[in-house]
Amino acid sequence: LRFNEKVRVVVFKSEVKGVFCAGADLKERAKMDDAEVGHFVKRLRNLMDEIAALPVPTIAAIDGYALGGGLELALACDLRVAASSAKMGLIETTRGLLPGAGGTQRLPRCVGIGLAKELIFTGRQIDGQQAFSMGLVNHTVPQNKEGDAAYQRALTLAKEILPQAPFAVKMGKLAINRGMEVDIASGMAIEGMCYAQNIPTRDRQEGMAAFKEKRPPQFIGK
């Protein structure tokens, strides 16, 4: 996906009705020794980092339970859409654990430190509407009979992104992600570097020409 230039947006959904991702199999984990657990969690963290590093926008379609590592997977995505009936939570402390696949870092960056601490310390589960009210998800929708309301809304969101200039969107994502980790002056420099890469693109020239000619632009990603 990372190197496929035809990919514009990636949507993560589950094939299991009522469950986005239930997190690690604790029965499996119970059979591991301490070293194996550490290696397992490191691999999970690396997986989430790979998802977060995808150059195109990513959307998590949360139509059911997203617990523990399942919510960490959703947090590794750029955008999240949830059914109002979905259940989410970093529940690790209820099992004698703490989030180990990015949850302690990505949740506070998403909802703020105070809320993140409350959710992680209590292991509380929240529904889609509560998640929307605290900014954990971008959109919440009533669940439908098919059980894929969040996925359908995620597709609608993806289709809003699709017509836009692909390279500009990628540079926008890169500038945001890198800029959020540094002070604002450094972030401005990062934005400037990303913008400079976009200036010579054919898509930028097409965007200007389309505006002048009062027609929709036809972007090609170059």
Backbone as CSV, one residue per row, in Angstrom:
resi,resn,N_x,N_y,N_z,CA_x,CA_y,CA_z,C_x,C_y,C_z
1,LEU,0.832,-1.212,0.000,0.000,0.000,0.000,0.862,1.255,0.000
2,ARG,1.953,1.208,0.750,2.806,2.401,0.875,3.363,2.833,-0.482
3,PHE,3.692,1.867,-1.325,4.353,2.199,-2.583,3.423,2.111,-3.801
4,ASN,2.140,1.860,-3.555,1.171,1.792,-4.649,0.600,3.189,-4.876
5,GLU,1.008,3.825,-5.959,0.600,5.205,-6.210,-0.875,5.340,-6.570
6,LYS,-1.533,4.218,-6.860,-2.962,4.272,-7.178,-3.821,4.381,-5.923
7,VAL,-3.229,4.052,-4.762,-3.972,4.099,-3.497,-4.056,5.545,-3.025
8,ARG,-5.270,6.026,-2.794,-5.481,7.411,-2.354,-5.892,7.482,-0.877
9,VAL,-6.675,6.507,-0.434,-7.155,6.449,0.956,-7.210,4.987,1.368
10,VAL,-6.904,4.697,2.622,-7.012,3.340,3.152,-8.060,3.334,4.266
11,VAL,-9.052,2.449,4.145,-10.089,2.302,5.160,-9.893,0.965,5.876
12,PHE,-9.816,1.016,7.202,-9.706,-0.196,8.007,-11.091,-0.567,8.534
13,LYS,-11.545,-1.776,8.201,-12.825,-2.268,8.702,-12.665,-3.726,9.119
14,SER,-13.654,-4.226,9.826,-13.641,-5.612,10.264,-14.621,-6.442,9.443
15,GLU,-14.285,-7.709,9.265,-15.199,-8.656,8.629,-16.057,-9.381,9.673
16,VAL,-15.812,-9.073,10.953,-16.568,-9.710,12.036,-17.642,-8.746,12.521
17,LYS,-18.890,-9.117,12.372,-19.986,-8.230,12.752,-19.949,-7.946,14.251
18,GLY,-20.073,-6.672,14.593,-20.121,-6.273,15.996,-18.776,-6.079,16.658
19,VAL,-17.693,-6.348,15.928,-16.354,-6.196,16.496,-15.449,-5.530,15.465
20,PHE,-14.862,-4.375,15.824,-13.831,-3.770,14.978,-12.526,-4.512,15.218
21,CYS,-12.073,-4.523,16.470,-10.908,-5.310,16.878,-10.950,-5.425,18.392
22,ALA,-10.979,-6.648,18.880,-11.153,-6.882,20.315,-9.844,-6.869,21.089
23,GLY,-8.727,-6.595,20.389,-7.453,-6.539,21.087,-6.776,-7.898,21.152
24,ALA,-5.751,-7.983,21.958,-4.946,-9.205,22.046,-5.752,-10.348,22.662
25,ASP,-5.397,-11.562,22.267,-5.983,-12.772,22.843,-5.256,-13.051,24.158
26,LEU,-5.913,-12.749,25.272,-5.248,-12.875,26.570,-4.976,-14.330,26.946
27,LYS,-5.759,-15.270,26.413,-5.478,-16.694,26.663,-4.165,-17.088,25.987
28,GLU,-3.946,-16.526,24.789,-2.687,-16.762,24.094,-1.539,-16.110,24.850
29,ARG,-1.765,-14.866,25.296,-0.726,-14.125,26.024,-0.340,-14.833,27.326
30,ALA,-1.308,-15.480,27.970,-1.053,-16.134,29.256,-0.054,-17.284,29.126
31,LYS,0.090,-17.831,27.922,1.002,-18.946,27.681,2.430,-18.467,27.409
32,MET,2.622,-17.151,27.257,3.937,-16.615,26.934,4.728,-16.301,28.199
33,ASP,6.051,-16.454,28.103,6.885,-16.001,29.219,7.136,-14.498,29.068
34,ASP,7.823,-13.897,30.043,8.000,-12.444,30.058,8.690,-11.941,28.791
35,ALA,9.718,-12.647,28.345,10.459,-12.221,27.154,9.570,-12.273,25.916
36,GLU,8.754,-13.325,25.815,7.860,-13.465,24.659,6.812,-12.362,24.635
37,VAL,6.305,-11.991,25.812,5.320,-10.908,25.887,5.937,-9.606,25.409
38,GLY,7.155,-9.321,25.867,7.829,-8.097,25.447,8.034,-8.048,23.946
39,HIS,8.436,-9.174,23.358,8.644,-9.242,21.910,7.331,-9.070,21.163
40,PHE,6.283,-9.706,21.677,4.953,-9.635,21.050,4.444,-8.193,21.016
41,VAL,4.551,-7.509,22.150,4.054,-6.136,22.237,4.902,-5.197,21.368
42,LYS,6.199,-5.452,21.299,7.057,-4.637,20.438,6.642,-4.778,18.977
43,ARG,6.302,-5.984,18.564,5.837,-6.214,17.188,4.517,-5.480,16.943
44,LEU,3.628,-5.509,17.929,2.358,-4.781,17.805,2.608,-3.282,17.654
45,ARG,3.505,-2.747,18.481,3.825,-1.320,18.426,4.402,-0.961,17.058
46,ASN,5.272,-1.825,16.536,5.850,-1.591,15.211,4.779,-1.609,14.125
47,LEU,3.801,-2.514,14.263,2.705,-2.587,13.294,1.913,-1.287,13.288
48,MET,1.580,-0.790,14.481,0.816,0.457,14.572,1.622,1.633,13.991
49,ASP,2.928,1.620,14.217,3.779,2.670,13.656,3.789,2.605,12.129
50,GLU,3.781,1.389,11.581,3.740,1.227,10.122,2.435,1.791,9.562
51,ILE,1.328,1.527,10.254,0.030,2.056,9.812,0.034,3.577,9.882
52,ALA,0.539,4.111,10.983,0.583,5.569,11.150,1.463,6.229,10.101
53,ALA,2.471,5.492,9.623,3.426,6.052,8.664,2.963,5.928,7.216
54,LEU,1.833,5.291,6.962,1.335,5.230,5.590,1.198,6.657,5.058
55,PRO,1.630,6.915,3.834,1.645,8.298,3.337,0.270,8.851,2.983
56,VAL,-0.705,7.975,2.756,-2.045,8.435,2.379,-2.948,8.482,3.612
57,PRO,-4.052,9.218,3.552,-4.986,9.249,4.681,-5.542,7.866,5.000
58,THR,-5.696,7.589,6.278,-6.263,6.315,6.737,-7.486,6.593,7.594
59,ILE,-8.501,5.750,7.457,-9.756,5.913,8.193,-10.110,4.592,8.872
60,ALA,-10.380,4.631,10.170,-10.858,3.453,10.899,-12.376,3.498,10.949
61,ALA,-13.016,2.430,10.488,-14.475,2.319,10.520,-14.856,1.410,11.687
62,ILE,-15.255,2.027,12.797,-15.483,1.287,14.047,-16.969,0.957,14.182
63,ASP,-17.336,-0.233,13.752,-18.744,-0.643,13.793,-19.087,-1.486,15.007
64,GLY,-18.116,-1.754,15.860,-18.378,-2.560,17.052,-17.312,-2.314,18.090
65,TYR,-16.943,-3.357,18.819,-15.964,-3.223,19.889,-14.576,-2.872,19.340
66,ALA,-13.951,-1.868,19.945,-12.545,-1.519,19.677,-11.887,-1.380,21.035
67,LEU,-11.314,-2.456,21.522,-10.810,-2.511,22.884,-9.317,-2.788,22.908
68,GLY,-8.613,-2.183,23.862,-7.182,-2.418,23.997,-6.455,-2.119,22.701
69,GLY,-5.741,-3.131,22.211,-5.016,-2.986,20.961,-5.910,-2.635,19.790
70,GLY,-7.186,-2.967,19.892,-8.130,-2.603,18.837,-8.324,-1.104,18.741
71,LEU,-8.402,-0.439,19.893,-8.504,1.022,19.878,-7.168,1.641,19.481
72,GLU,-6.071,0.990,19.870,-4.758,1.484,19.464,-4.616,1.441,17.942
73,LEU,-5.190,0.423,17.312,-5.207,0.352,15.851,-5.968,1.534,15.269
74,ALA,-7.136,1.834,15.833,-7.931,2.971,15.356,-7.185,4.287,15.576
75,LEU,-6.475,4.399,16.704,-5.720,5.621,17.006,-4.543,5.814,16.050
76,ALA,-4.042,4.725,15.494,-2.934,4.824,14.535,-3.408,5.366,13.190
77,CYS,-4.726,5.381,12.973,-5.295,5.927,11.746,-5.435,7.447,11.867
78,ASP,-5.534,8.110,10.724,-5.674,9.567,10.724,-7.058,10.001,11.182
79,LEU,-8.078,9.278,10.725,-9.471,9.631,10.999,-10.198,8.412,11.529
80,ARG,-11.232,8.660,12.334,-12.023,7.571,12.901,-13.507,7.882,12.761
81,VAL,-14.272,6.875,12.336,-15.729,6.976,12.251,-16.299,5.828,13.068
82,ALA,-17.282,6.112,13.917,-17.822,5.067,14.785,-19.335,5.024,14.730
83,ALA,-19.871,3.834,14.825,-21.301,3.687,15.066,-21.574,4.156,16.491
84,SER,-22.742,4.746,16.706,-23.053,5.259,18.044,-23.073,4.144,19.084
85,SER,-23.344,2.918,18.640,-23.414,1.775,19.557,-22.058,1.104,19.773
86,ALA,-21.040,1.540,19.060,-19.714,0.933,19.207,-19.182,1.142,20.624
87,LYS,-18.343,0.243,21.064,-17.735,0.347,22.387,-16.220,0.437,22.240
88,MET,-15.639,1.471,22.865,-14.205,1.698,22.759,-13.589,1.870,24.132
89,GLY,-12.342,1.449,24.253,-11.653,1.668,25.522,-10.263,1.086,25.524
90,LEU,-9.355,1.768,26.212,-8.045,1.194,26.501,-8.194,0.520,27.861
91,ILE,-8.565,-0.742,27.828,-8.994,-1.464,29.035,-7.857,-2.217,29.722
92,GLU,-6.628,-1.942,29.315,-5.495,-2.743,29.791,-5.352,-2.770,31.305
93,THR,-5.606,-1.634,31.987,-5.398,-1.611,33.444,-6.357,-2.545,34.173
94,THR,-7.478,-2.899,33.540,-8.414,-3.846,34.173,-7.872,-5.274,34.116
95,ARG,-6.782,-5.469,33.388,-6.157,-6.796,33.269,-4.716,-6.789,33.786
96,GLY,-4.387,-5.757,34.553,-3.043,-5.684,35.109,-1.992,-5.238,34.115
97,LEU,-2.428,-4.591,33.045,-1.520,-4.163,31.984,-1.617,-2.657,31.783
98,LEU,-0.835,-2.130,30.855,-1.028,-0.762,30.381,-0.940,-0.802,28.858
99,PRO,-1.498,0.186,28.166,-1.429,0.185,26.705,0.027,0.140,26.248
100,GLY,0.321,-0.764,25.313,1.711,-0.931,24.897,1.939,-0.832,23.407
101,ALA,0.876,-0.518,22.643,1.011,-0.410,21.188,0.698,1.013,20.729
102,GLY,1.114,1.974,21.556,0.961,3.375,21.181,-0.152,4.122,21.880
103,GLY,-0.965,3.434,22.661,-2.127,4.064,23.281,-1.798,5.197,24.234
104,THR,-0.720,5.033,25.017,-0.377,6.084,25.984,0.135,7.343,25.292
105,GLN,0.537,7.227,24.048,1.061,8.383,23.312,0.030,8.981,22.355
106,ARG,-0.729,8.130,21.675,-1.660,8.639,20.663,-2.975,9.140,21.263
107,LEU,-3.446,8.512,22.352,-4.706,8.973,22.941,-4.602,10.392,23.486
108,PRO,-3.572,10.748,24.270,-3.490,12.143,24.744,-3.303,13.147,23.623
109,ARG,-2.650,12.742,22.539,-2.503,13.642,21.401,-3.831,13.835,20.682
110,CYS,-4.753,12.908,20.910,-6.064,12.965,20.257,-7.098,13.702,21.108
111,VAL,-7.176,13.380,22.391,-8.252,13.926,23.226,-7.746,14.851,24.329
112,GLY,-6.429,14.991,24.467,-5.872,15.801,25.547,-5.410,14.925,26.704
113,ILE,-4.503,15.465,27.500,-3.871,14.678,28.555,-4.858,14.250,29.639
114,GLY,-5.707,15.187,30.081,-6.607,14.879,31.190,-7.571,13.750,30.863
115,LEU,-8.231,13.838,29.724,-9.168,12.788,29.329,-8.454,11.472,29.091
116,ALA,-7.288,11.534,28.470,-6.538,10.307,28.195,-6.159,9.605,29.492
117,LYS,-5.699,10.367,30.467,-5.348,9.772,31.756,-6.565,9.132,32.414
118,GLU,-7.697,9.836,32.364,-8.909,9.290,32.964,-9.311,7.970,32.310
119,LEU,-9.284,7.938,30.990,-9.701,6.730,30.270,-8.728,5.579,30.511
120,ILE,-7.433,5.876,30.543,-6.439,4.813,30.740,-6.408,4.350,32.196
121,PHE,-6.479,5.292,33.143,-6.439,4.924,34.566,-7.650,4.080,34.962
122,THR,-8.825,4.400,34.403,-10.049,3.684,34.784,-10.314,2.458,33.916
123,GLY,-9.709,2.399,32.717,-10.012,1.310,31.794,-11.440,1.369,31.277
124,ARG,-12.047,2.554,31.351,-13.467,2.709,31.014,-13.745,2.470,29.534
125,GLN,-14.912,1.885,29.266,-15.403,1.738,27.899,-16.421,2.843,27.615
126,ILE,-16.340,3.429,26.431,-17.281,4.482,26.037,-17.915,4.107,24.710
127,ASP,-19.098,4.691,24.450,-19.766,4.399,23.176,-19.378,5.436,22.121
128,GLY,-19.908,5.255,20.922,-19.533,6.113,19.810,-19.893,7.571,20.026
129,GLN,-21.033,7.828,20.653,-21.448,9.204,20.893,-20.538,9.892,21.894
130,GLN,-20.178,9.181,22.955,-19.241,9.735,23.937,-17.875,9.988,23.300
131,ALA,-17.452,9.064,22.442,-16.171,9.214,21.757,-16.176,10.452,20.859
132,PHE,-17.311,10.697,20.219,-17.421,11.873,19.357,-17.375,13.155,20.179
133,SER,-18.040,13.152,21.334,-18.110,14.361,22.151,-16.743,14.760,22.692
134,MET,-15.837,13.797,22.859,-14.502,14.127,23.366,-13.458,14.221,22.262
135,GLY,-13.894,14.091,21.006,-12.975,14.254,19.895,-12.171,13.018,19.548
136,LEU,-12.538,11.884,20.115,-11.824,10.644,19.814,-12.142,10.152,18.404
137,VAL,-13.377,10.392,17.952,-13.761,10.040,16.579,-14.241,11.288,15.855
138,ASN,-14.087,11.300,14.535,-14.493,12.446,13.724,-15.995,12.491,13.495
139,HIS,-16.604,11.305,13.371,-18.034,11.215,13.091,-18.608,10.018,13.828
140,THR,-19.869,10.160,14.246,-20.590,9.019,14.788,-21.926,8.920,14.079
141,VAL,-22.353,7.680,13.809,-23.585,7.449,13.049,-24.396,6.343,13.712
142,PRO,-25.737,6.397,13.591,-26.553,5.304,14.121,-26.237,4.011,13.371
143,GLN,-26.212,2.906,14.096,-25.942,1.630,13.442,-27.129,1.204,12.567
144,ASN,-26.838,0.547,11.448,-27.888,0.079,10.550,-28.104,-1.427,10.707
145,LYS,-29.078,-1.957,9.964,-29.406,-3.388,10.068,-28.244,-4.270,9.614
146,GLU,-27.470,-3.760,8.667,-26.345,-4.552,8.152,-25.148,-4.537,9.102
147,GLY,-25.144,-3.606,10.034,-24.038,-3.521,10.984,-22.782,-2.889,10.422
148,ASP,-22.929,-2.101,9.331,-21.741,-1.489,8.721,-21.908,0.015,8.519
149,ALA,-22.646,0.660,9.417,-22.927,2.093,9.266,-21.649,2.926,9.292
150,ALA,-20.732,2.586,10.185,-19.484,3.347,10.268,-18.665,3.172,8.994
151,TYR,-18.655,1.960,8.457,-17.918,1.712,7.207,-18.514,2.526,6.070
152,GLN,-19.835,2.573,5.974,-20.477,3.347,4.915,-20.151,4.835,5.055
153,ARG,-20.132,5.327,6.296,-19.780,6.740,6.512,-18.311,6.975,6.206
154,ALA,-17.471,5.991,6.509,-16.044,6.106,6.203,-15.829,6.167,4.693
155,LEU,-16.608,5.398,3.933,-16.504,5.442,2.473,-16.900,6.822,1.942
156,THR,-17.956,7.391,2.524,-18.383,8.735,2.124,-17.269,9.744,2.390
157,LEU,-16.627,9.609,3.544,-15.518,10.495,3.892,-14.346,10.293,2.927
158,ALA,-14.061,9.037,2.608,-12.972,8.734,1.670,-13.249,9.354,0.299
159,LYS,-14.515,9.318,-0.110,-14.874,9.865,-1.419,-14.760,11.390,-1.454
160,GLU,-14.790,12.029,-0.291,-14.532,13.472,-0.231,-13.058,13.770,-0.444
161,ILE,-12.204,12.837,-0.025,-10.761,13.017,-0.144,-10.278,12.684,-1.556
162,LEU,-10.893,11.672,-2.159,-10.428,11.149,-3.447,-10.217,12.194,-4.542
163,PRO,-11.112,13.175,-4.721,-10.925,14.107,-5.834,-9.783,15.097,-5.625
164,GLN,-9.269,15.200,-4.424,-8.261,16.221,-4.127,-6.877,15.780,-4.636
165,ALA,-5.982,16.745,-4.787,-4.656,16.457,-5.335,-3.902,15.480,-4.425
166,PRO,-3.583,14.276,-4.911,-2.995,13.238,-4.054,-1.680,13.644,-3.400
167,PHE,-0.781,14.261,-4.151,0.526,14.629,-3.580,0.361,15.725,-2.536
168,ALA,-0.535,16.669,-2.808,-0.785,17.738,-1.841,-1.363,17.174,-0.544
169,VAL,-2.256,16.188,-0.664,-2.825,15.547,0.526,-1.728,14.833,1.315
170,LYS,-0.856,14.115,0.610,0.251,13.420,1.281,1.167,14.401,2.006
171,MET,1.480,15.511,1.344,2.344,16.508,1.965,1.648,17.164,3.158
172,GLY,0.328,17.348,3.047,-0.437,17.898,4.162,-0.379,16.979,5.370
173,LYS,-0.525,15.676,5.127,-0.449,14.705,6.224,0.941,14.717,6.852
174,LEU,1.963,14.737,6.011,3.339,14.734,6.513,3.622,15.980,7.343
175,ALA,3.176,17.129,6.851,3.412,18.384,7.564,2.716,18.385,8.922
176,ILE,1.483,17.897,8.974,0.746,17.836,10.245,1.435,16.884,11.212
177,ASN,1.719,15.665,10.744,2.296,14.656,11.634,3.651,15.076,12.190
178,ARG,4.509,15.600,11.328,5.831,16.017,11.793,5.745,17.301,12.621
179,GLY,4.889,18.203,12.202,4.777,19.482,12.889,4.219,19.382,14.290
180,MET,3.359,18.388,14.540,2.767,18.233,15.867,3.773,17.767,16.914
181,GLU,4.926,17.297,16.471,5.921,16.776,17.402,6.968,17.814,17.799
182,VAL,6.891,19.022,17.221,7.927,20.030,17.464,7.280,21.366,17.847
183,ASP,8.105,22.364,18.178,7.584,23.695,18.466,7.057,24.326,17.175
184,ILE,6.240,25.375,17.292,5.555,25.921,16.125,6.515,26.512,15.093
185,ALA,7.616,27.086,15.529,8.583,27.641,14.575,9.187,26.524,13.718
186,SER,9.532,25.414,14.361,10.053,24.265,13.615,8.960,23.689,12.712
187,GLY,7.722,23.708,13.231,6.596,23.225,12.425,6.395,24.060,11.175
188,MET,6.562,25.353,11.297,6.455,26.232,10.128,7.526,25.899,9.094
189,ALA,8.709,25.571,9.573,9.786,25.181,8.660,9.448,23.877,7.948
190,ILE,8.854,22.943,8.684,8.428,21.677,8.083,7.364,21.930,7.021
191,GLU,6.391,22.790,7.349,5.362,23.139,6.369,5.989,23.741,5.117
192,GLY,6.961,24.626,5.312,7.635,25.248,4.185,8.326,24.232,3.293
193,MET,8.963,23.231,3.895,9.641,22.197,3.116,8.642,21.337,2.340
194,CYS,7.519,21.013,2.997,6.486,20.221,2.315,5.861,21.024,1.173
195,TYR,5.641,22.300,1.412,5.058,23.161,0.382,6.005,23.279,-0.810
196,ALA,7.302,23.394,-0.518,8.291,23.519,-1.590,8.291,22.293,-2.494
197,GLN,8.066,21.127,-1.899,8.005,19.900,-2.697,6.773,19.871,-3.600
198,ASN,5.724,20.573,-3.176,4.474,20.569,-3.942,4.484,21.584,-5.096
199,ILE,5.299,22.632,-4.982,5.290,23.714,-5.981,5.514,23.223,-7.411
200,PRO,6.508,22.355,-7.670,6.758,21.973,-9.065,5.837,20.885,-9.617
201,THR,4.831,20.461,-8.864,3.992,19.353,-9.332,3.056,19.783,-10.453
202,ARG,2.751,18.826,-11.312,1.793,19.066,-12.397,0.393,19.312,-11.831
203,ASP,0.091,18.685,-10.698,-1.229,18.873,-10.095,-1.439,20.317,-9.636
204,ARG,-0.388,20.949,-9.128,-0.537,22.349,-8.713,-0.820,23.228,-9.931
205,GLN,-0.119,22.950,-11.009,-0.357,23.708,-12.237,-1.768,23.466,-12.772
206,GLU,-2.222,22.201,-12.655,-3.578,21.862,-13.100,-4.617,22.570,-12.236
207,GLY,-4.372,22.633,-10.927,-5.299,23.312,-10.029,-5.451,24.782,-10.372
208,MET,-4.328,25.438,-10.669,-4.371,26.850,-11.050,-5.091,27.042,-12.383
209,ALA,-4.803,26.156,-13.344,-5.429,26.260,-14.673,-6.931,26.020,-14.583
210,ALA,-7.338,25.038,-13.793,-8.757,24.726,-13.656,-9.518,25.890,-13.031
211,PHE,-8.896,26.542,-12.036,-9.532,27.709,-11.407,-9.712,28.831,-12.430
212,LYS,-8.675,29.055,-13.204,-8.718,30.123,-14.212,-9.758,29.831,-15.283
213,GLU,-9.876,28.552,-15.652,-10.795,28.160,-16.722,-12.186,27.798,-16.197
214,LYS,-12.385,27.922,-14.876,-13.687,27.672,-14.238,-14.218,26.276,-14.541
215,ARG,-13.354,25.282,-14.296,-13.707,23.874,-14.516,-13.152,23.038,-13.368
216,PRO,-13.676,21.833,-13.142,-13.115,20.976,-12.094,-11.707,20.523,-12.475
217,PRO,-10.787,20.477,-11.542,-9.429,20.015,-11.845,-9.375,18.500,-12.067
218,GLN,-8.454,18.060,-12.865,-8.232,16.626,-13.104,-6.821,16.292,-12.618
219,PHE,-6.739,15.889,-11.355,-5.440,15.611,-10.753,-4.962,14.204,-11.111
220,ILE,-3.638,14.072,-11.278,-3.061,12.783,-11.656,-2.050,12.273,-10.632
221,GLY,-1.803,13.062,-9.599,-0.878,12.617,-8.570,0.578,12.803,-8.910
222,LYS,0.866,13.736,-9.811,2.252,14.000,-10.214,2.537,15.486,-10.182
